[in-house]
């Protein structure tokens, strides 16, 4: 198994950030690695969808876990690779106010040891930038709420 984790903190509350997660139609506004997300139902555990990645096509995924105000986890089977990429997006309220946002990515499956070091960094390379943009959007959303 391959894994990577990155965290950022924001003054925004968990509910503000979770509402940004839930609004998948607007993800491209803060995540340049996503051209479009199409869900086959609500933003809820078990819902499947398709993520369109700029210049790379699309990948089917499933929301493996959605916890209202706490985050979500998506899982994507990489076609023909015998691996699954899971990304957990966790929201932790801070004692001083605000939220710690943590993304934890894993590459699992029969070929994870061989392919994880290639696939994992490709998936997570933009985490710091994307999470910074998410935190900034959440702070701006909270300021105008």
Z-matrix of the N, CA and C atoms (Angstrom, degrees):
N
C 1 1.450
C 2 1.524 1 109.21
N 3 1.305 2 115.90 1 143.73
C 4 1.457 3 123.83 2 175.97
C 5 1.524 4 107.20 3 -113.45
N 6 1.343 5 118.50 4 142.88
C 7 1.461 6 119.82 5 177.72
C 8 1.524 7 111.40 6 -147.27
N 9 1.323 8 114.24 7 157.46
C 10 1.467 9 122.72 8 179.00
C 11 1.522 10 107.08 9 -152.99
N 12 1.328 11 116.62 10 144.01
C 13 1.456 12 120.85 11 179.05
C 14 1.523 13 109.96 12 -140.09
N 15 1.333 14 115.64 13 140.89
C 16 1.469 15 121.32 14 177.27
C 17 1.523 16 108.31 15 -142.68
N 18 1.336 17 117.14 16 140.70
C 19 1.466 18 122.12 17 179.60
C 20 1.522 19 111.00 18 -129.60
N 21 1.326 20 115.05 19 150.04
C 22 1.460 21 122.76 20 170.76
C 23 1.523 22 106.96 21 -137.44
N 24 1.329 23 115.51 22 160.36
C 25 1.456 24 119.95 23 177.11
C 26 1.519 25 109.26 24 -120.31
N 27 1.324 26 115.05 25 147.86
C 28 1.456 27 122.40 26 178.83
C 29 1.523 28 108.99 27 -140.90
N 30 1.313 29 115.73 28 156.96
C 31 1.468 30 119.80 29 176.91
C 32 1.523 31 111.68 30 -77.51
N 33 1.320 32 117.20 31 -13.65
C 34 1.466 33 121.56 32 -179.33
C 35 1.523 34 110.67 33 -68.32
N 36 1.317 35 115.60 34 150.44
C 37 1.459 36 120.94 35 178.52
C 38 1.522 37 112.50 36 -80.60
N 39 1.318 38 116.01 37 164.04
C 40 1.469 39 121.38 38 -177.84
C 41 1.522 40 111.88 39 -60.52
N 42 1.324 41 118.10 40 -38.94
C 43 1.470 42 120.73 41 -178.21
C 44 1.521 43 111.49 42 -64.77
N 45 1.337 44 116.70 43 -38.70
C 46 1.463 45 120.68 44 178.03
C 47 1.527 46 110.10 45 -61.33
N 48 1.325 47 116.37 46 -45.61
C 49 1.464 48 120.76 47 -178.81
C 50 1.528 49 110.40 48 -68.00
N 51 1.330 50 116.01 49 -41.05
C 52 1.466 51 118.76 50 -179.75
C 53 1.528 52 111.07 51 -62.51
N 54 1.313 53 118.13 52 -36.65
C 55 1.470 54 120.33 53 177.57
C 56 1.526 55 110.98 54 -64.80
N 57 1.322 56 117.06 55 -33.81
C 58 1.470 57 120.20 56 175.74
C 59 1.529 58 109.52 57 -67.49
N 60 1.322 59 117.67 58 -42.16
C 61 1.475 60 120.69 59 175.46
C 62 1.528 61 110.34 60 -58.79
N 63 1.316 62 116.83 61 -46.69
C 64 1.462 63 122.42 62 -174.70
C 65 1.535 64 112.00 63 -61.79
N 66 1.329 65 117.20 64 -30.98
C 67 1.463 66 121.97 65 -177.21
C 68 1.531 67 110.42 66 -86.33
N 69 1.333 68 116.48 67 70.95
C 70 1.468 69 121.02 68 -173.58
C 71 1.527 70 113.10 69 -62.79
N 72 1.325 71 118.08 70 -23.52
C 73 1.468 72 120.23 71 179.66
C 74 1.531 73 111.59 72 -64.59
N 75 1.337 74 116.77 73 -21.23
C 76 1.464 75 120.35 74 -177.90
C 77 1.528 76 113.48 75 -103.47
N 78 1.336 77 117.76 76 2.61
C 79 1.466 78 119.57 77 179.26
C 80 1.522 79 113.11 78 -53.83
N 81 1.338 80 119.89 79 -40.36
C 82 1.476 81 118.49 80 -179.23
C 83 1.529 82 113.73 81 -58.83
N 84 1.337 83 117.90 82 -19.92
C 85 1.460 84 120.74 83 179.32
C 86 1.523 85 112.68 84 -69.38
N 87 1.341 86 117.75 85 -25.41
C 88 1.468 87 120.20 86 -179.85
C 89 1.526 88 113.14 87 -124.62
N 90 1.342 89 116.68 88 -6.77
C 91 1.466 90 120.98 89 179.74
C 92 1.529 91 109.49 90 -126.60
N 93 1.341 92 117.72 91 96.24
C 94 1.462 93 120.38 92 -177.85
C 95 1.533 94 113.57 93 -66.16
N 96 1.328 95 117.64 94 -12.01
C 97 1.467 96 121.57 95 177.69
C 98 1.523 97 113.21 96 -83.04
N 99 1.323 98 116.70 97 3.00
C 100 1.462 99 122.11 98 179.38
C 101 1.524 100 108.80 99 -126.73
N 102 1.316 101 115.72 100 121.80
C 103 1.463 102 120.21 101 175.20
C 104 1.526 103 110.39 102 -85.94
N 105 1.349 104 115.14 103 -37.91
C 106 1.460 105 120.16 104 -178.59
C 107 1.518 106 109.76 105 -165.14
N 108 1.331 107 116.45 106 147.93
C 109 1.467 108 123.07 107 172.76
C 110 1.522 109 107.12 108 -122.61
N 111 1.315 110 116.57 109 128.89
C 112 1.462 111 122.04 110 175.03
C 113 1.520 112 107.78 111 -119.17
N 114 1.333 113 116.82 112 114.57
C 115 1.462 114 121.55 113 177.06
C 116 1.527 115 109.77 114 -95.33
N 117 1.335 116 115.56 115 145.73
C 118 1.460 117 122.18 116 178.60
C 119 1.526 118 111.34 117 -92.36
N 120 1.309 119 117.17 118 21.69
C 121 1.458 120 122.00 119 -178.57
C 122 1.509 121 108.80 120 169.22
N 123 1.337 122 116.93 121 -159.68
C 124 1.467 123 120.43 122 -178.49
C 125 1.526 124 111.94 123 -73.00
N 126 1.309 125 115.62 124 164.86
C 127 1.464 126 122.26 125 174.99
C 128 1.527 127 106.47 126 -75.77
N 129 1.338 128 115.37 127 83.32
C 130 1.467 129 121.78 128 -173.15
C 131 1.521 130 109.51 129 -149.69
N 132 1.332 131 115.43 130 157.31
C 133 1.459 132 121.12 131 177.75
C 134 1.524 133 110.43 132 -52.07
N 135 1.338 134 115.49 133 130.56
C 136 1.459 135 121.82 134 177.24
C 137 1.513 136 115.02 135 95.76
N 138 1.330 137 118.35 136 -16.75
C 139 1.458 138 120.96 137 -179.82
C 140 1.529 139 109.58 138 -68.29
N 141 1.321 140 115.30 139 137.89
C 142 1.466 141 120.85 140 176.72
C 143 1.524 142 108.93 141 -102.10
N 144 1.319 143 114.06 142 166.97
C 145 1.446 144 119.08 143 178.64
C 146 1.512 145 111.48 144 -170.40
N 147 1.319 146 114.37 145 -175.71
C 148 1.458 147 122.29 146 179.19
C 149 1.522 148 107.84 147 -130.19
N 150 1.327 149 115.08 148 131.64
C 151 1.458 150 122.36 149 175.33
C 152 1.528 151 107.42 150 -106.74
N 153 1.326 152 115.88 151 123.91
C 154 1.463 153 121.18 152 176.69
C 155 1.518 154 107.22 153 -97.49
N 156 1.325 155 114.96 154 122.30
C 157 1.464 156 122.42 155 -176.40
C 158 1.531 157 107.88 156 -105.58
N 159 1.336 158 118.15 157 129.59
C 160 1.466 159 120.17 158 -178.80
C 161 1.531 160 112.55 159 -52.83
N 162 1.309 161 115.15 160 130.63
C 163 1.470 162 123.39 161 176.45
C 164 1.525 163 114.27 162 61.49
N 165 1.351 164 118.65 163 13.01
C 166 1.466 165 120.27 164 -179.00
C 167 1.517 166 113.43 165 -131.93
N 168 1.319 167 118.64 166 -3.14
C 169 1.454 168 120.49 167 -179.35
C 170 1.514 169 112.23 168 89.85
N 171 1.330 170 115.66 169 -151.77
C 172 1.453 171 119.89 170 -174.21
C 173 1.520 172 112.00 171 -126.83
N 174 1.335 173 114.51 172 156.12
C 175 1.460 174 122.29 173 177.14
C 176 1.516 175 108.86 174 -133.34
N 177 1.319 176 116.35 175 135.08
C 178 1.459 177 121.03 176 173.99
C 179 1.515 178 109.09 177 -80.16
N 180 1.325 179 116.72 178 144.20
C 181 1.453 180 121.11 179 179.10
C 182 1.523 181 109.17 180 -144.68
N 183 1.327 182 114.61 181 172.23
C 184 1.460 183 121.60 182 177.64
C 185 1.525 184 108.00 183 -136.66
N 186 1.322 185 116.13 184 141.02
C 187 1.461 186 120.48 185 172.99
C 188 1.522 187 106.73 186 -81.52
N 189 1.319 188 116.18 187 102.52
C 190 1.467 189 122.08 188 -175.59
C 191 1.523 190 111.71 189 -75.68
N 192 1.334 191 116.72 190 -26.83
C 193 1.466 192 122.08 191 178.99
C 194 1.512 193 108.53 192 -156.71
N 195 1.327 194 115.56 193 134.57
C 196 1.459 195 121.71 194 172.00
C 197 1.519 196 106.84 195 -133.52
N 198 1.319 197 116.17 196 121.56
C 199 1.462 198 122.14 197 177.98
C 200 1.513 199 109.00 198 -118.07
N 201 1.312 200 116.98 199 110.44
C 202 1.461 201 121.94 200 -177.66
C 203 1.529 202 111.26 201 -48.42
N 204 1.316 203 115.92 202 119.93
C 205 1.456 204 120.86 203 179.00
C 206 1.521 205 115.11 204 75.18
N 207 1.347 206 116.94 205 -2.78
C 208 1.470 207 120.31 206 -178.00
C 209 1.527 208 112.82 207 -114.43
N 210 1.346 209 117.43 208 -18.22
C 211 1.450 210 120.26 209 178.07
C 212 1.508 211 112.64 210 128.30
N 213 1.324 212 114.74 211 -162.34
C 214 1.461 213 120.63 212 179.64
C 215 1.520 214 109.65 213 -159.86
N 216 1.330 215 114.75 214 164.44
C 217 1.464 216 121.16 215 174.77
C 218 1.510 217 108.06 216 -131.74
N 219 1.329 218 115.39 217 130.75
C 220 1.457 219 119.91 218 174.04
C 221 1.519 220 109.15 219 -110.35
N 222 1.338 221 115.53 220 151.16
C 223 1.465 222 119.88 221 176.85
C 224 1.523 223 108.65 222 -132.11
N 225 1.335 224 114.12 223 137.36
C 226 1.452 225 121.82 224 -176.48
C 227 1.523 226 108.79 225 -131.11
N 228 1.329 227 116.24 226 119.22
C 229 1.466 228 120.05 227 172.78
C 230 1.518 229 106.93 228 -81.78
N 231 1.329 230 116.50 229 126.75
C 232 1.454 231 120.89 230 179.23
C 233 1.530 232 107.27 231 -84.18
N 234 1.337 233 117.75 232 115.91
C 235 1.465 234 120.95 233 -175.58
C 236 1.532 235 112.93 234 -55.31
N 237 1.331 236 115.02 235 127.67
C 238 1.460 237 121.82 236 176.43
C 239 1.512 238 115.72 237 74.81
N 240 1.331 239 118.41 238 -0.36
C 241 1.463 240 120.95 239 -175.17
C 242 1.526 241 113.69 240 -100.23
N 243 1.332 242 117.21 241 -15.04
C 244 1.469 243 121.92 242 -176.85
C 245 1.525 244 112.26 243 60.90
N 246 1.341 245 115.64 244 36.31
C 247 1.463 246 121.10 245 174.17
C 248 1.528 247 109.56 246 -137.22
N 249 1.330 248 114.37 247 155.96
C 250 1.457 249 122.75 248 174.80
C 251 1.522 250 107.17 249 -122.79
N 252 1.327 251 115.60 250 131.62
C 253 1.460 252 121.12 251 175.36
C 254 1.530 253 107.11 252 -101.21
N 255 1.317 254 115.75 253 124.98
C 256 1.465 255 121.67 254 176.59
C 257 1.530 256 108.12 255 -116.71
N 258 1.316 257 114.99 256 134.97
C 259 1.458 258 119.75 257 175.27
C 260 1.529 259 107.87 258 -127.97
N 261 1.325 260 115.54 259 117.53
C 262 1.463 261 121.99 260 177.01
C 263 1.509 262 107.28 261 -98.31
N 264 1.328 263 115.83 262 126.81
C 265 1.463 264 124.20 263 179.30
C 266 1.525 265 105.85 264 -110.31
N 267 1.337 266 116.84 265 98.92
C 268 1.471 267 121.67 266 -173.37
C 269 1.522 268 111.23 267 -102.92
N 270 1.332 269 114.25 268 142.34
C 271 1.460 270 121.84 269 177.21
C 272 1.523 271 108.53 270 -118.50
N 273 1.331 272 115.41 271 121.01
C 274 1.464 273 120.71 272 -178.29
C 275 1.524 274 109.40 273 -121.59
N 276 1.354 275 116.88 274 117.29
C 277 1.460 276 118.18 275 177.38
C 278 1.527 277 110.47 276 -64.88
N 279 1.324 278 115.89 277 139.23
C 280 1.462 279 121.16 278 179.14
C 281 1.523 280 109.64 279 -95.22
N 282 1.322 281 116.70 280 145.58
C 283 1.463 282 121.80 281 -179.25
C 284 1.526 283 111.46 282 -60.31
N 285 1.321 284 116.17 283 -29.39
C 286 1.462 285 121.14 284 -178.76
C 287 1.522 286 112.58 285 -88.84
N 288 1.332 287 117.27 286 5.15
C 289 1.459 288 122.62 287 -174.40
C 290 1.511 289 109.47 288 97.18
N 291 1.290 290 116.65 289 158.81
C 292 1.459 291 120.13 290 -178.12
C 293 1.510 292 111.20 291 86.41
N 294 1.325 293 114.61 292 -168.27
C 295 1.461 294 121.42 293 -171.49
C 296 1.516 295 111.13 294 -143.87
N 297 1.314 296 115.48 295 142.21
C 298 1.466 297 121.34 296 167.80
C 299 1.530 298 106.22 297 -96.83
N 300 1.323 299 116.12 298 122.86
C 301 1.464 300 122.89 299 176.78
C 302 1.520 301 106.74 300 -101.39
N 303 1.329 302 116.91 301 125.17
C 304 1.461 303 120.98 302 178.88
C 305 1.520 304 109.24 303 -126.17
N 306 1.322 305 115.34 304 128.46
C 307 1.467 306 121.41 305 171.47
C 308 1.525 307 106.02 306 -106.82
N 309 1.329 308 116.26 307 127.33
C 310 1.464 309 121.57 308 176.15
C 311 1.518 310 107.97 309 -124.48
N 312 1.315 311 116.56 310 117.83
C 313 1.459 312 122.05 311 -179.49
C 314 1.518 313 110.12 312 -108.18
N 315 1.323 314 115.36 313 139.26
C 316 1.465 315 120.70 314 173.25
C 317 1.521 316 108.80 315 -131.61
N 318 1.316 317 114.50 316 150.18
C 319 1.459 318 121.72 317 170.80
C 320 1.517 319 104.82 318 -118.06
N 321 1.335 320 116.34 319 118.89
C 322 1.455 321 122.39 320 -174.97
C 323 1.522 322 110.20 321 -126.90
N 324 1.313 323 115.70 322 160.45
C 325 1.457 324 120.84 323 176.84
C 326 1.509 325 111.93 324 125.40
N 327 1.337 326 115.91 325 176.81
C 328 1.470 327 120.58 326 -175.30
C 329 1.526 328 114.90 327 -57.23
N 330 1.325 329 117.34 328 -30.03
C 331 1.468 330 119.40 329 -177.23
C 332 1.542 331 111.92 330 -109.26
N 333 1.331 332 116.51 331 17.14
C 334 1.464 333 120.37 332 -176.45
C 335 1.522 334 112.93 333 -61.36
N 336 1.335 335 117.57 334 -40.47
C 337 1.470 336 119.08 335 -179.25
C 338 1.518 337 111.20 336 -64.24
N 339 1.327 338 116.64 337 -36.35
C 340 1.462 339 120.42 338 -179.04
C 341 1.528 340 112.03 339 -79.34
N 342 1.340 341 117.08 340 -42.66
C 343 1.463 342 120.35 341 -173.17
C 344 1.525 343 114.58 342 -98.03
N 345 1.337 344 117.20 343 -20.29
C 346 1.467 345 120.61 344 -178.71
C 347 1.515 346 114.19 345 -53.79
N 348 1.357 347 118.54 346 -45.76
C 349 1.462 348 119.47 347 -179.13
C 350 1.536 349 113.90 348 -65.05
N 351 1.336 350 117.23 349 -16.51
C 352 1.466 351 120.82 350 176.46
C 353 1.529 352 110.71 351 -95.08
N 354 1.338 353 116.25 352 -50.00
C 355 1.464 354 121.30 353 -176.11
C 356 1.529 355 111.06 354 -71.53
N 357 1.326 356 117.11 355 -44.37
C 358 1.461 357 120.94 356 -176.17
C 359 1.515 358 114.05 357 -54.86
N 360 1.337 359 118.82 358 -54.86
C 361 1.464 360 119.33 359 179.74
C 362 1.534 361 113.18 360 -62.70
N 363 1.329 362 117.40 361 -30.13
C 364 1.463 363 119.65 362 176.90
C 365 1.530 364 110.55 363 -66.04
N 366 1.336 365 116.55 364 -38.21
C 367 1.462 366 121.61 365 179.73
C 368 1.529 367 111.36 366 -72.75
N 369 1.322 368 117.28 367 -38.87
C 370 1.469 369 121.07 368 -170.22
C 371 1.528 370 114.82 369 -98.21
N 372 1.318 371 118.49 370 -3.76
C 373 1.471 372 121.01 371 -174.61
C 374 1.523 373 113.09 372 -54.64
N 375 1.333 374 116.70 373 -35.79
C 376 1.460 375 119.08 374 -176.65
C 377 1.531 376 113.69 375 -96.82
N 378 1.326 377 118.94 376 6.69
C 379 1.471 378 120.69 377 -178.26
C 380 1.527 379 112.66 378 -52.61
N 381 1.337 380 120.03 379 -50.50
C 382 1.475 381 118.44 380 -178.47
C 383 1.530 382 112.74 381 -58.67
N 384 1.326 383 117.36 382 -43.10
C 385 1.469 384 121.68 383 179.99
C 386 1.533 385 110.61 384 -66.09
N 387 1.317 386 116.82 385 -47.86
C 388 1.467 387 121.57 386 -178.06
C 389 1.525 388 110.93 387 -63.70
N 390 1.323 389 116.38 388 -43.53
C 391 1.459 390 119.81 389 -179.09
C 392 1.525 391 111.50 390 -68.39
N 393 1.322 392 117.17 391 -34.48
C 394 1.459 393 120.46 392 174.99
C 395 1.524 394 110.97 393 -63.65
N 396 1.335 395 116.33 394 -42.04
C 397 1.465 396 120.77 395 178.13
C 398 1.530 397 110.98 396 -66.54
N 399 1.327 398 116.88 397 -38.72
C 400 1.466 399 121.21 398 176.76
C 401 1.523 400 110.18 399 -62.64
N 402 1.322 401 117.34 400 -47.02
C 403 1.472 402 121.35 401 179.90
C 404 1.520 403 110.80 402 -62.04
N 405 1.331 404 117.35 403 -40.61
C 406 1.464 405 121.48 404 178.53
C 407 1.523 406 110.47 405 -64.87
N 408 1.319 407 117.89 406 -43.47
C 409 1.474 408 121.70 407 178.60
C 410 1.512 409 110.21 408 -62.98
N 411 1.340 410 116.30 409 -43.39
C 412 1.468 411 120.17 410 -179.76
C 413 1.528 412 110.66 411 -63.13
N 414 1.323 413 116.80 412 -40.73
C 415 1.461 414 120.27 413 177.83
C 416 1.513 415 111.77 414 -64.85
N 417 1.334 416 117.32 415 -40.51
C 418 1.463 417 121.61 416 178.12
C 419 1.534 418 110.24 417 -67.96
N 420 1.338 419 117.20 418 -40.39
C 421 1.468 420 120.95 419 178.83
C 422 1.509 421 111.19 420 -62.39
N 423 1.334 422 115.24 421 -41.72
C 424 1.460 423 119.76 422 -178.72
C 425 1.518 424 110.63 423 -68.53
N 426 1.349 425 116.86 424 -36.08
C 427 1.459 426 120.62 425 -178.36
C 428 1.528 427 111.59 426 -67.66
N 429 1.345 428 116.71 427 -29.77
C 430 1.456 429 119.89 428 -178.59
C 431 1.523 430 112.36 429 -96.34
N 432 1.320 431 117.74 430 -3.56
C 433 1.471 432 120.04 431 -177.60
C 434 1.511 433 111.95 432 -76.38
